[in-house]
Amino acid sequence: MRDSEVLVTHHKALMELSHNTSFIEMPRPRKLAALMELCTRLLGVKRASVWLFPPERDRITCEWLHDKELPGRNSCIAQNGSEFNLFRSDHPDYFRAITEERVIAVEDARNDIRTRSFDRDYLSVQNIHSMLDAPIFDGEQLSGVVCLESSVRRDWSVPDISLSAAIADTISLMNTHEAWLRSKRALEYVSRYDSLTGLANIDSLRDRLNHLVRKIKGRGTGSLALLWIDVDRLKTINDGLGPQAGDQVIADIGQRLKEIQLAGKDFLARIGGDEFALVIRNYTQPSFLDEVIREIHSRIRQSIRVSDQDLNVSASVGICHFPGDCHESEELLRGAEAAMYHAKRQGGDRSTLFDSEIQMTARSRFALESELRETLRTSGLDVFYQPIMDRTGTQLESAEALVRWQHPQRGWLSPIEFLDVARSAGLMYELGACVLKNVCAHWREAKDRNTPLPTISVNLSAEQILVPELPELVKEICGNQGMPVSALQFEVTEDSIQGDFSVIGRVLEQLVHAGAELAIDDFGTGYSSLSRLKSLPFSRIKIDRSFINNLPDDENDCAITLSIIGLARGLGLSVVAEGVESEAHESWLFEKGCDYLQGYRYSKPLPYPEFIKRYFSE
């Protein structure tokens, strides 16, 4: 048979194997076994094996070995129970060859410079005369080899080499697919589960409630009770003992709630910093729920040992029913949350059932949420600008963009009046995108009028910086207006960088790579660690206004502000003081070397036309 015909036959056999549904669904060891068996059968070689580089890359380790003469020993465990390893230090010529050559085809393995180091301990012992090795890749990186070994001296043909390379490429594709699956699972975990407690998050809870509500509506029977559990006084613990203590309390309470065994317990989630949700299915009678709530309170009230102290905490619980209190899953969430807030307003450490009075308050909140959704859909939010001045307070350096909402009935609303609604409704990402679109549109309008704006600072929420696609969204929005990303500075608070560090780090690095600068906002009020600060690409620190208010009369505020300025200098960062309202503030900050000043001494936040008129009109 001619080489071309052999080549076609070999590749047809490989395609039939690798594209077979049963092969695709096999676990990795069985796939490798099938591929190596195919090699020995088609090429008539004694052995076929797969070898991998460990992370240190000082050796290759056998992952799978098929020996057609020893069918009962198709593994990579040596007789002494250890793995088969080939070390770079023992075989430098071979390792050099596999990193430089596409395929190693050796006719006389015992004498070839690339493989002769294997002779005494391996080739002669196993009666191997010829070797054919093809590289396996993970992406562009060499990750291993497929090794074919012949017990007779062999001049490897083109079909032989082609099949070995195709087998190696098949394993490379398996590696790529498996890496993608691992990445997908990791992303799924990050996006669906809470990293501190291991519990499901708010998105997972919403999906579960949607499913259960549809199921009950379809069958016409069944009921749900949603318990919204908020830990009381967690902020006090964080302020007094630090965020690690607060995290320990949350983790401990999450474990206690997880361990509660009761009829109807369907789903448990951590839905916020100090909030949990428990779904009870069908067992929703008042007498039973009373027992459940007593058990929850009892578990949470048990002391928690933190930093050699016994802490006693409590919780406020809101309960909402479906059907009865609401008609949709989102209403069930909002009703339970509203009932919880009512319990908290009553002093905490108690539970409240959703009722008509709470319903009126909740409806007002639902209405505001619905109006905000529509406003975001039509890009109806506005942006005001507050100037950031140089250290003398006389020259405009940049400006901070601040979201405002002109409500048709309530007039201008400040962020404090609607951001909490946006956050609880999961709208922060859309809101941030709306703000950025407005900023870019203003920038474009100013450019068209030959009025170049200074750098604009835009706030990013914790919800935004946990979305890996944020940098691409920023580039797309800026690109639509022809605005360079370098015209922006993004501000994040200390608390917002406490989430998944790998995701946050990548997002912020990509924003900087795209041209933006980063500032850490409200510095001194959150709980960022210095290790995080130095690892993230910030170029600016903004001192929170609470430390500026009583300057220069309050010694503690003076000491804290000087410490922040010194820290910034040590890290090579510039400093902005927020809340500058008096000449005394300005003079003290100028004297202490603060770089930039922001506050009502210079201007309140201004609508775009007023901002342009004040700072750019001739």
PEURNOR-V40792 format. One line per field, one symbol per residue. psi: psi as a letter, one per 20 degrees, with the letter a starting at -180 (. if undefined). Layout:
psi = ???
This chain:
psi = pqghgggggghgggghghjpghghiqrgghggggghhgghghikrgqpqpqqprhikjrqpphpppoiimhilmakprhjirqpqoqhhhmhhghggiihqgpoopgnhiiphhihiiggigghgjlphqqopqqqqocippiaqpppppiqppoprghggggghhghhghghgggghhggggghghgggiiqphgijrqahghggggggggggggghhjrrqqppoooppqkhhhgghhirhhgghhgggggggghhippqpiohppqojagkqqpppppgmjqghghggghgggggghipqpoplkqoppraqppppqqprfhrirhhhgghgggghghghhhjirlrqpqpahghhgghhgggghgghgghghhjliqrprppqorriijhppgaqpppqqonphhibpprhhiihhggghjkjhghghhgghggghggggggghjknpqapppppprhhgijohighhgghggghhjkpqhiiqpppqrghijibohgggggghghgghiiqrpqpqkpiibkqqhhggiiqlqiqpopqhhihgjqjhohghgggghggggggghjkqrpppqkoirhggggghghjjpgqqpaihgqrpqqgghggghiiq.
